[in-house]
Amino acid sequence: MRCVADIMTRDLFPLKANQTLNVVRLLMRTVQVRHVPILDDEEHFVGLLSHRDLLAYSISKLADINPIEQRELDRHIPIKDVMRTEIATTTPATDLKEAISSMLENKFGCLPVIDNQKNLVGIITDEDIIRLAIKLLEKEEKEEASSLTPVEN
């Protein structure tokens, strides 16, 4: 049985709830992530901010706000004011099929992975699942190729 810990991303870039949206934008652009876990001062997971959430809180380009003005506005908006706090989570030991089914059924782009002490230990994203699918397809291709190879006596 495969579990969430087998494919979850462990290199995370969490932020604190009192940081501002400009920090989130910079992080997402710099390390190219779409989901940022949010921690409280005790390092416990308290929320999530996705790229989609960030876009929803941006002033529309139709409002004729230039990027400098948007950054200035973002400097005054704390993450805690816009992060989602009602977030489904999973554990490292959760059956992988169960976690993936939950993501698919609920249209989640990710599931934060939390241990017994409510510490963030990873995140499983749709990208992790795609990587697994590619690996499994490559394995299947190799097995098919090896079964077609003639056996010499």
OpenMM code with the backbone's topology and positions (N, CA, C; nanometers):
from openmm import Vec3, app, unit

residues = "MET ARG CYS VAL ALA ASP ILE MET THR ARG ASP LEU PHE PRO LEU LYS ALA ASN GLN THR LEU ASN VAL VAL ARG LEU LEU MET ARG THR VAL GLN VAL ARG HIS VAL PRO ILE LEU ASP ASP GLU GLU HIS PHE VAL GLY LEU LEU SER HIS ARG ASP LEU LEU ALA TYR SER ILE SER LYS LEU ALA ASP ILE ASN PRO ILE GLU GLN ARG GLU LEU ASP ARG HIS ILE PRO ILE LYS ASP VAL MET ARG THR GLU ILE ALA THR THR THR PRO ALA THR ASP LEU LYS GLU ALA ILE SER SER MET LEU GLU ASN LYS PHE GLY CYS LEU PRO VAL ILE ASP ASN GLN LYS ASN LEU VAL GLY ILE ILE THR ASP GLU ASP ILE ILE ARG LEU ALA ILE LYS LEU LEU GLU LYS GLU GLU LYS GLU GLU ALA SER SER LEU THR PRO VAL GLU ASN".split()
positions = [
    Vec3(0.0851, -0.1184, 0.0000),
    Vec3(0.0000, 0.0000, 0.0000),
    Vec3(0.0892, 0.1241, 0.0000),
    Vec3(0.0592, 0.2155, -0.0882),
    Vec3(0.1285, 0.3441, -0.0910),
    Vec3(0.0526, 0.4415, -0.0016),
    Vec3(0.1301, 0.5283, 0.0653),
    Vec3(0.0672, 0.6288, 0.1499),
    Vec3(0.1109, 0.7679, 0.1053),
    Vec3(0.0468, 0.8679, 0.1583),
    Vec3(0.0731, 1.0064, 0.1219),
    Vec3(0.2211, 1.0406, 0.1363),
    Vec3(0.2848, 0.9906, 0.2417),
    Vec3(0.4268, 1.0210, 0.2661),
    Vec3(0.5153, 0.9770, 0.1498),
    Vec3(0.4709, 0.8796, 0.0708),
    Vec3(0.5513, 0.8293, -0.0405),
    Vec3(0.5697, 0.9326, -0.1522),
    Vec3(0.4751, 1.0236, -0.1687),
    Vec3(0.4866, 1.1175, -0.2809),
    Vec3(0.4757, 1.2646, -0.2405),
    Vec3(0.4466, 1.2917, -0.1137),
    Vec3(0.4251, 1.4314, -0.0742),
    Vec3(0.5518, 1.5144, -0.0916),
    Vec3(0.5321, 1.6425, -0.1140),
    Vec3(0.6423, 1.7372, -0.1210),
    Vec3(0.6788, 1.7763, 0.0217),
    Vec3(0.8068, 1.7631, 0.0536),
    Vec3(0.8534, 1.7935, 0.1893),
    Vec3(0.9215, 1.9293, 0.1983),
    Vec3(0.9706, 1.9787, 0.0860),
    Vec3(1.0357, 2.1101, 0.0838),
    Vec3(0.9283, 2.2164, 0.0699),
    Vec3(0.8924, 2.2747, 0.1830),
    Vec3(0.7816, 2.3696, 0.1862),
    Vec3(0.8318, 2.5117, 0.2078),
    Vec3(0.7467, 2.6051, 0.1742),
    Vec3(0.7773, 2.7468, 0.1923),
    Vec3(0.6599, 2.8132, 0.2653),
    Vec3(0.6387, 2.7747, 0.3914),
    Vec3(0.5262, 2.8333, 0.4648),
    Vec3(0.5550, 2.9782, 0.5044),
    Vec3(0.4493, 3.0527, 0.5237),
    Vec3(0.4597, 3.1902, 0.5717),
    Vec3(0.3791, 3.2030, 0.6996),
    Vec3(0.3950, 3.3150, 0.7659),
    Vec3(0.3208, 3.3436, 0.8892),
    Vec3(0.1963, 3.4251, 0.8564),
    Vec3(0.0940, 3.4075, 0.9358),
    Vec3(-0.0346, 3.4726, 0.9122),
    Vec3(-0.0259, 3.6246, 0.9196),
    Vec3(0.0731, 3.6780, 0.9908),
    Vec3(0.0833, 3.8241, 1.0034),
    Vec3(0.1666, 3.8878, 0.8930),
    Vec3(0.2240, 3.8062, 0.8042),
    Vec3(0.2951, 3.8623, 0.6892),
    Vec3(0.1930, 3.9160, 0.5886),
    Vec3(0.2404, 3.9854, 0.4873),
    Vec3(0.1478, 4.0532, 0.3959),
    Vec3(0.1464, 3.9892, 0.2574),
    Vec3(0.0490, 4.0290, 0.1786),
    Vec3(0.0301, 3.9700, 0.0458),
    Vec3(0.1487, 3.9920, -0.0470),
    Vec3(0.2212, 4.1014, -0.0288),
    Vec3(0.3373, 4.1224, -0.1162),
    Vec3(0.4421, 4.0135, -0.0947),
    Vec3(0.4533, 3.9607, 0.0278),
    Vec3(0.5473, 3.8518, 0.0563),
    Vec3(0.5022, 3.7243, -0.0150),
    Vec3(0.3725, 3.6990, -0.0145),
    Vec3(0.3179, 3.5809, -0.0829),
    Vec3(0.3458, 3.5888, -0.2330),
    Vec3(0.3179, 3.7034, -0.2916),
    Vec3(0.3416, 3.7203, -0.4358),
    Vec3(0.4883, 3.6967, -0.4700),
    Vec3(0.5779, 3.7542, -0.3906),
    Vec3(0.7209, 3.7382, -0.4144),
    Vec3(0.7612, 3.5916, -0.4022),
    Vec3(0.7133, 3.5241, -0.2999),
    Vec3(0.7441, 3.3823, -0.2804),
    Vec3(0.6951, 3.2991, -0.3980),
    Vec3(0.5719, 3.3174, -0.4374),
    Vec3(0.5152, 3.2388, -0.5478),
    Vec3(0.5930, 3.2609, -0.6771),
    Vec3(0.6311, 3.3837, -0.7016),
    Vec3(0.7062, 3.4155, -0.8228),
    Vec3(0.8485, 3.3588, -0.8160),
    Vec3(0.9117, 3.3677, -0.6994),
    Vec3(1.0513, 3.3270, -0.6842),
    Vec3(1.0697, 3.1758, -0.6886),
    Vec3(0.9894, 3.1028, -0.6112),
    Vec3(1.0079, 2.9569, -0.6039),
    Vec3(0.9057, 2.8802, -0.6868),
    Vec3(0.8193, 2.9521, -0.7559),
    Vec3(0.7203, 2.8940, -0.8464),
    Vec3(0.6333, 2.7877, -0.7791),
    Vec3(0.5660, 2.8297, -0.6717),
    Vec3(0.4674, 2.7442, -0.6056),
    Vec3(0.3306, 2.8086, -0.6210),
    Vec3(0.2271, 2.7263, -0.6145),
    Vec3(0.0903, 2.7760, -0.6284),
    Vec3(0.0111, 2.7684, -0.4988),
    Vec3(0.0674, 2.6994, -0.3981),
    Vec3(-0.0008, 2.6837, -0.2698),
    Vec3(0.0970, 2.7176, -0.1580),
    Vec3(0.0575, 2.8108, -0.0718),
    Vec3(0.1450, 2.8511, 0.0384),
    Vec3(0.0742, 2.8203, 0.1705),
    Vec3(0.1305, 2.7260, 0.2469),
    Vec3(0.0750, 2.6969, 0.3794),
    Vec3(0.1051, 2.8142, 0.4732),
    Vec3(0.0116, 2.8400, 0.5628),
    Vec3(0.0262, 2.9503, 0.6571),
    Vec3(0.0329, 2.8928, 0.7987),
    Vec3(0.1314, 2.9414, 0.8758),
    Vec3(0.1543, 2.8949, 1.0121),
    Vec3(0.1295, 3.0070, 1.1121),
    Vec3(0.0959, 2.9672, 1.2353),
    Vec3(0.0853, 3.0666, 1.3415),
    Vec3(0.2221, 3.0820, 1.4087),
    Vec3(0.2279, 3.1585, 1.5147),
    Vec3(0.3557, 3.1831, 1.5820),
    Vec3(0.4146, 3.0576, 1.6470),
    Vec3(0.3312, 2.9582, 1.6733),
    Vec3(0.3783, 2.8311, 1.7305),
    Vec3(0.4134, 2.7293, 1.6229),
    Vec3(0.4159, 2.7752, 1.4974),
    Vec3(0.4502, 2.6900, 1.3822),
    Vec3(0.3437, 2.5848, 1.3503),
    Vec3(0.2204, 2.6057, 1.3941),
    Vec3(0.1112, 2.5152, 1.3604),
    Vec3(0.0410, 2.5649, 1.2345),
    Vec3(-0.0032, 2.4692, 1.1545),
    Vec3(-0.0759, 2.5009, 1.0313),
    Vec3(-0.2097, 2.5658, 1.0658),
    Vec3(-0.2368, 2.6830, 1.0059),
    Vec3(-0.3632, 2.7523, 1.0335),
    Vec3(-0.4402, 2.7914, 0.9075),
    Vec3(-0.3772, 2.7774, 0.7914),
    Vec3(-0.4484, 2.8167, 0.6713),
    Vec3(-0.3663, 2.7955, 0.5455),
    Vec3(-0.4242, 2.8369, 0.4349),
    Vec3(-0.3619, 2.8171, 0.3047),
    Vec3(-0.3975, 2.9354, 0.2157),
    Vec3(-0.3024, 2.9739, 0.1337),
    Vec3(-0.3279, 3.0762, 0.0338),
    Vec3(-0.2793, 3.0219, -0.0987),
    Vec3(-0.3685, 3.0136, -0.1953),
    Vec3(-0.3326, 2.9607, -0.3266),
    Vec3(-0.3145, 3.0760, -0.4249),
    Vec3(-0.2532, 3.0445, -0.5362),
    Vec3(-0.2364, 3.1442, -0.6417),
    Vec3(-0.3726, 3.1949, -0.6866),
    Vec3(-0.4675, 3.1066, -0.6951),
    Vec3(-0.6034, 3.1442, -0.7351),
    Vec3(-0.6652, 3.2406, -0.6340),
    Vec3(-0.6422, 3.2150, -0.5032),
    Vec3(-0.6920, 3.3060, -0.3996),
    Vec3(-0.6300, 3.4440, -0.4158),
    Vec3(-0.5009, 3.4446, -0.4410),
    Vec3(-0.4284, 3.5706, -0.4562),
    Vec3(-0.4820, 3.6504, -0.5746),
    Vec3(-0.5100, 3.5806, -0.6836),
    Vec3(-0.5677, 3.6497, -0.7999),
    Vec3(-0.7040, 3.7098, -0.7663),
    Vec3(-0.7808, 3.6388, -0.6870),
    Vec3(-0.9138, 3.6878, -0.6494),
    Vec3(-0.9056, 3.8147, -0.5653),
    Vec3(-0.7976, 3.8308, -0.4893),
    Vec3(-0.7819, 3.9482, -0.4042),
    Vec3(-0.7040, 4.0603, -0.4715),
    Vec3(-0.6653, 4.0407, -0.5937),
    Vec3(-0.5943, 4.1450, -0.6674),
    Vec3(-0.6937, 4.2431, -0.7259),
    Vec3(-0.6516, 4.3646, -0.7331),
    Vec3(-0.7335, 4.4648, -0.8001),
    Vec3(-0.7240, 4.4351, -0.9494),
    Vec3(-0.8333, 4.4361, -1.0157),
    Vec3(-0.8368, 4.4039, -1.1580),
    Vec3(-0.7537, 4.5020, -1.2395),
    Vec3(-0.6885, 4.4498, -1.3425),
    Vec3(-0.6176, 4.5366, -1.4359),
    Vec3(-0.7161, 4.6300, -1.5050),
    Vec3(-0.8411, 4.5888, -1.5071),
    Vec3(-0.9427, 4.6740, -1.5670),
    Vec3(-0.9644, 4.8016, -1.4859),
    Vec3(-0.9239, 4.7974, -1.3566),
    Vec3(-0.9373, 4.9156, -1.2714),
    Vec3(-0.8227, 5.0133, -1.2952),
    Vec3(-0.7349, 4.9791, -1.3883),
    Vec3(-0.6227, 5.0657, -1.4254),
    Vec3(-0.5269, 5.0887, -1.3085),
    Vec3(-0.5021, 4.9834, -1.2312),
    Vec3(-0.4042, 4.9887, -1.1218),
    Vec3(-0.2742, 4.9310, -1.1763),
    Vec3(-0.1665, 5.0066, -1.1660),
    Vec3(-0.0396, 4.9557, -1.2174),
    Vec3(0.0265, 4.8649, -1.1125),
    Vec3(0.1252, 4.7855, -1.1527),
    Vec3(0.1888, 4.6897, -1.0609),
    Vec3(0.2487, 4.7541, -0.9363),
    Vec3(0.3000, 4.8744, -0.9482),
    Vec3(0.3587, 4.9417, -0.8309),
    Vec3(0.2498, 4.9737, -0.7287),
    Vec3(0.1361, 5.0220, -0.7765),
    Vec3(0.0240, 5.0513, -0.6858),
    Vec3(-0.0293, 4.9224, -0.6228),
    Vec3(-0.0338, 4.8139, -0.7011),
    Vec3(-0.0805, 4.6864, -0.6478),
    Vec3(0.0121, 4.6379, -0.5366),
    Vec3(0.1440, 4.6494, -0.5576),
    Vec3(0.2410, 4.6088, -0.4544),
    Vec3(0.2241, 4.6925, -0.3283),
    Vec3(0.2001, 4.8187, -0.3451),
    Vec3(0.1809, 4.9063, -0.2288),
    Vec3(0.0556, 4.8652, -0.1515),
    Vec3(-0.0503, 4.8363, -0.2226),
    Vec3(-0.1722, 4.7882, -0.1566),
    Vec3(-0.1456, 4.6566, -0.0838),
    Vec3(-0.0734, 4.5652, -0.1502),
    Vec3(-0.0440, 4.4337, -0.0915),
    Vec3(0.0381, 4.4436, 0.0370),
    Vec3(0.1193, 4.5486, 0.0494),
    Vec3(0.2017, 4.5655, 0.1696),
    Vec3(0.1183, 4.5908, 0.2945),
    Vec3(-0.0080, 4.6270, 0.2753),
    Vec3(-0.0942, 4.6621, 0.3878),
    Vec3(-0.2028, 4.5581, 0.4154),
    Vec3(-0.2004, 4.4485, 0.3411),
    Vec3(-0.3031, 4.3446, 0.3603),
    Vec3(-0.2367, 4.2212, 0.4214),
    Vec3(-0.2669, 4.1919, 0.5490),
    Vec3(-0.2088, 4.0723, 0.6112),
    Vec3(-0.2688, 3.9445, 0.5531),
    Vec3(-0.1860, 3.8433, 0.5458),
    Vec3(-0.2307, 3.7125, 0.4955),
    Vec3(-0.3524, 3.6641, 0.5729),
    Vec3(-0.3527, 3.6832, 0.7057),
    Vec3(-0.4630, 3.6323, 0.7883),
    Vec3(-0.5987, 3.6871, 0.7463),
    Vec3(-0.5991, 3.8034, 0.6791),
    Vec3(-0.7254, 3.8622, 0.6350),
    Vec3(-0.7817, 3.7968, 0.5094),
    Vec3(-0.6995, 3.7233, 0.4357),
    Vec3(-0.7468, 3.6664, 0.3094),
    Vec3(-0.7246, 3.5149, 0.2968),
    Vec3(-0.6470, 3.4553, 0.3869),
    Vec3(-0.6195, 3.3110, 0.3758),
    Vec3(-0.7453, 3.2299, 0.4041),
    Vec3(-0.7468, 3.1113, 0.3470),
    Vec3(-0.8558, 3.0178, 0.3755),
    Vec3(-0.8172, 2.9379, 0.4997),
    Vec3(-0.9099, 2.9253, 0.5921),
    Vec3(-0.8822, 2.8519, 0.7157),
    Vec3(-0.9582, 2.7202, 0.7243),
    Vec3(-1.0612, 2.7056, 0.6454),
    Vec3(-1.1379, 2.5806, 0.6417),
    Vec3(-1.0732, 2.4914, 0.5363),
    Vec3(-0.9646, 2.4265, 0.5731),
    Vec3(-0.8848, 2.3512, 0.4772),
    Vec3(-0.8859, 2.2036, 0.5146),
    Vec3(-0.9185, 2.1201, 0.4191),
    Vec3(-0.9074, 1.9759, 0.4401),
    Vec3(-0.7583, 1.9421, 0.4450),
    Vec3(-0.7216, 1.8537, 0.5349),
    Vec3(-0.5822, 1.8106, 0.5474),
    Vec3(-0.5777, 1.6583, 0.5451),
    Vec3(-0.4579, 1.6056, 0.5424),
    Vec3(-0.4370, 1.4621, 0.5470),
    Vec3(-0.3164, 1.4339, 0.6353),
    Vec3(-0.2854, 1.3079, 0.6547),
    Vec3(-0.1691, 1.2695, 0.7344),
    Vec3(-0.0713, 1.1935, 0.6461),
    Vec3(0.0530, 1.1809, 0.6896),
    Vec3(0.1506, 1.1067, 0.6097),
    Vec3(0.1104, 0.9601, 0.5873),
    Vec3(0.0386, 0.9016, 0.6829),
    Vec3(0.0034, 0.7595, 0.6748),
    Vec3(-0.1250, 0.7323, 0.5968),
    Vec3(-0.1943, 0.8358, 0.5545),
    Vec3(-0.3191, 0.8170, 0.4806),
    Vec3(-0.2929, 0.7408, 0.3510),
    Vec3(-0.3810, 0.6469, 0.3214),
    Vec3(-0.3725, 0.5709, 0.1971),
    Vec3(-0.3754, 0.6684, 0.0792),
    Vec3(-0.2810, 0.6528, -0.0113),
    Vec3(-0.2655, 0.7449, -0.1229),
    Vec3(-0.3905, 0.7495, -0.2111),
    Vec3(-0.4482, 0.6351, -0.2384),
    Vec3(-0.5692, 0.6315, -0.3211),
    Vec3(-0.6821, 0.7104, -0.2557),
    Vec3(-0.6935, 0.6999, -0.1244),
    Vec3(-0.7962, 0.7736, -0.0506),
    Vec3(-0.7731, 0.9246, -0.0616),
    Vec3(-0.6490, 0.9678, -0.0457),
    Vec3(-0.6170, 1.1112, -0.0540),
    Vec3(-0.6432, 1.1646, -0.1948),
    Vec3(-0.6000, 1.0896, -0.2959),
    Vec3(-0.6206, 1.1333, -0.4342),
    Vec3(-0.7696, 1.1373, -0.4677),
    Vec3(-0.8444, 1.0393, -0.4219),
    Vec3(-0.9888, 1.0379, -0.4457),
    Vec3(-1.0552, 1.1594, -0.3825),
    Vec3(-1.0127, 1.1952, -0.2625),
    Vec3(-1.0674, 1.3124, -0.1943),
    Vec3(-1.0359, 1.4395, -0.2727),
    Vec3(-0.9129, 1.4502, -0.3212),
    Vec3(-0.8755, 1.5679, -0.4000),
    Vec3(-0.9603, 1.5771, -0.5256),
    Vec3(-0.9777, 1.4656, -0.5942),
    Vec3(-1.0550, 1.4626, -0.7181),
    Vec3(-1.2023, 1.4946, -0.6926),
    Vec3(-1.2589, 1.4284, -0.5936),
    Vec3(-1.4007, 1.4449, -0.5621),
    Vec3(-1.4334, 1.5887, -0.5203),
    Vec3(-1.3431, 1.6501, -0.4417),
    Vec3(-1.3676, 1.7835, -0.3888),
    Vec3(-1.3035, 1.8951, -0.4704),
    Vec3(-1.2348, 1.8557, -0.5781),
    Vec3(-1.1664, 1.9516, -0.6655),
    Vec3(-1.0614, 2.0342, -0.5906),
    Vec3(-0.9864, 1.9655, -0.5012),
    Vec3(-0.8767, 2.0295, -0.4283),
    Vec3(-0.7512, 2.0257, -0.5141),
    Vec3(-0.6773, 2.1339, -0.5166),
    Vec3(-0.5489, 2.1364, -0.5858),
    Vec3(-0.4361, 2.0836, -0.4991),
    Vec3(-0.4636, 2.0752, -0.3676),
    Vec3(-0.3623, 2.0234, -0.2762),
    Vec3(-0.4275, 1.9807, -0.1458),
    Vec3(-0.3509, 1.9043, -0.0700),
    Vec3(-0.3887, 1.8695, 0.0667),
    Vec3(-0.2651, 1.8892, 0.1541),
    Vec3(-0.2699, 1.9807, 0.2505),
    Vec3(-0.1595, 1.9911, 0.3454),
    Vec3(-0.1511, 1.8626, 0.4271),
    Vec3(-0.0297, 1.8212, 0.4575),
    Vec3(-0.0068, 1.6971, 0.5324),
    Vec3(0.0364, 1.7358, 0.6737),
    Vec3(-0.0426, 1.6912, 0.7710),
    Vec3(-0.0243, 1.7295, 0.9104),
    Vec3(0.0050, 1.6051, 0.9940),
    Vec3(0.1005, 1.6158, 1.0874),
    Vec3(0.1294, 1.5018, 1.1758),
    Vec3(0.0403, 1.5080, 1.3000),
    Vec3(0.0623, 1.4158, 1.3925),
    Vec3(-0.0207, 1.4043, 1.5133),
    Vec3(-0.0200, 1.5305, 1.5987),
    Vec3(0.0911, 1.6027, 1.5974),
    Vec3(0.1043, 1.7221, 1.6800),
    Vec3(0.0569, 1.8485, 1.6068),
    Vec3(-0.0141, 1.8297, 1.4993),
    Vec3(-0.0672, 1.9398, 1.4184),
    Vec3(0.0427, 2.0213, 1.3510),
    Vec3(0.1563, 1.9562, 1.3257),
    Vec3(0.2662, 2.0216, 1.2548),
    Vec3(0.2564, 1.9918, 1.1060),
    Vec3(0.2840, 2.0908, 1.0256),
    Vec3(0.2871, 2.0737, 0.8814),
    Vec3(0.4142, 1.9980, 0.8450),
    Vec3(0.3987, 1.8827, 0.7796),
    Vec3(0.5158, 1.8010, 0.7429),
    Vec3(0.5306, 1.7857, 0.5919),
    Vec3(0.4304, 1.8310, 0.5179),
    Vec3(0.4370, 1.8192, 0.3730),
    Vec3(0.3102, 1.8716, 0.3098),
    Vec3(0.3045, 1.8551, 0.1794),
    Vec3(0.1848, 1.8915, 0.1033),
    Vec3(0.1790, 1.7977, -0.0167),
    Vec3(0.0613, 1.7530, -0.0487),
    Vec3(0.0430, 1.6717, -0.1684),
    Vec3(-0.0375, 1.7573, -0.2663),
    Vec3(0.0178, 1.7726, -0.3857),
    Vec3(-0.0455, 1.8584, -0.4857),
    Vec3(-0.0816, 1.7772, -0.6094),
    Vec3(-0.1595, 1.8370, -0.6951),
    Vec3(-0.1931, 1.7720, -0.8216),
    Vec3(-0.0665, 1.7442, -0.9023),
    Vec3(0.0346, 1.8278, -0.8861),
    Vec3(0.1622, 1.8065, -0.9549),
    Vec3(0.2315, 1.6785, -0.9050),
    Vec3(0.2252, 1.6521, -0.7741),
    Vec3(0.2823, 1.5291, -0.7195),
    Vec3(0.2137, 1.4062, -0.7798),
    Vec3(0.0842, 1.4161, -0.7977),
    Vec3(0.0072, 1.3043, -0.8527),
    Vec3(0.0413, 1.2834, -1.0005),
    Vec3(0.0609, 1.3910, -1.0734),
    Vec3(0.0998, 1.3791, -1.2141),
    Vec3(0.2378, 1.3140, -1.2247),
    Vec3(0.3307, 1.3533, -1.1370),
    Vec3(0.4641, 1.2909, -1.1373),
    Vec3(0.4535, 1.1405, -1.1118),
    Vec3(0.3675, 1.1017, -1.0173),
    Vec3(0.3470, 0.9602, -0.9883),
    Vec3(0.2899, 0.8885, -1.1101),
    Vec3(0.1935, 0.9491, -1.1757),
    Vec3(0.1329, 0.8876, -1.2946),
    Vec3(0.2378, 0.8657, -1.4028),
    Vec3(0.3241, 0.9634, -1.4238),
    Vec3(0.4301, 0.9491, -1.5246),
    Vec3(0.5238, 0.8350, -1.4870),
    Vec3(0.5619, 0.8288, -1.3598),
    Vec3(0.6517, 0.7227, -1.3137),
    Vec3(0.5886, 0.5845, -1.3344),
    Vec3(0.4607, 0.5727, -1.3035),
    Vec3(0.3908, 0.4446, -1.3210),
    Vec3(0.3777, 0.4078, -1.4690),
    Vec3(0.3523, 0.5063, -1.5526),
    Vec3(0.3436, 0.4796, -1.6966),
    Vec3(0.4783, 0.4367, -1.7533),
    Vec3(0.5855, 0.5011, -1.7072),
    Vec3(0.7198, 0.4613, -1.7516),
    Vec3(0.7525, 0.3198, -1.7068),
    Vec3(0.7145, 0.2854, -1.5853),
    Vec3(0.7373, 0.1499, -1.5334),
    Vec3(0.6603, 0.0484, -1.6179),
    Vec3(0.5361, 0.0814, -1.6500),
    Vec3(0.4540, -0.0078, -1.7323),
    Vec3(0.5154, -0.0265, -1.8714),
    Vec3(0.5658, 0.0831, -1.9292),
    Vec3(0.6297, 0.0748, -2.0607),
    Vec3(0.7516, -0.0167, -2.0572),
    Vec3(0.8336, -0.0058, -1.9532),
    Vec3(0.9524, -0.0909, -1.9391),
    Vec3(0.9130, -0.2379, -1.9248),
    Vec3(0.8088, -0.2626, -1.8462),
    Vec3(0.7629, -0.4005, -1.8276),
    Vec3(0.7104, -0.4583, -1.9580),
    Vec3(0.6373, -0.3772, -2.0339),
    Vec3(0.5869, -0.4236, -2.1631),
    Vec3(0.7015, -0.4505, -2.2592),
    Vec3(0.7991, -0.3621, -2.2595),
    Vec3(0.9139, -0.3796, -2.3483),
    Vec3(0.9932, -0.5036, -2.3122),
    Vec3(1.0112, -0.5280, -2.1838),
    Vec3(1.0892, -0.6458, -2.1432),
    Vec3(1.0135, -0.7756, -2.1700),
    Vec3(0.8810, -0.7702, -2.1708),
    Vec3(0.8048, -0.8909, -2.1989),
    Vec3(0.8034, -0.9228, -2.3483),
    Vec3(0.8355, -0.8258, -2.4306),
    Vec3(0.8412, -0.8464, -2.5748),
    Vec3(0.9794, -0.8908, -2.6225),
    Vec3(1.0794, -0.8770, -2.5353),
    Vec3(1.2150, -0.9154, -2.5709),
    Vec3(1.2228, -1.0674, -2.5795),
    Vec3(1.2733, -1.1205, -2.6912),
    Vec3(1.2819, -1.2672, -2.7042),
    Vec3(1.3812, -1.3253, -2.6037),
    Vec3(1.3452, -1.4394, -2.5530),
    Vec3(1.4318, -1.5090, -2.4578),
    Vec3(1.5219, -1.6043, -2.5363),
    Vec3(1.6531, -1.5935, -2.5127),
    Vec3(1.7487, -1.6830, -2.5816),
    Vec3(1.7793, -1.8028, -2.4929),
    Vec3(1.8005, -1.9168, -2.5596),
    Vec3(1.8348, -2.0412, -2.4869),
    Vec3(1.9820, -2.0636, -2.4845),
] * unit.nanometer
topology = app.Topology()
chain = topology.addChain("A")
for resn in residues:
    res = topology.addResidue(resn, chain)
    for name in ("N", "CA", "C"):
        topology.addAtom(name, app.Element.getBySymbol(name[0]), res)
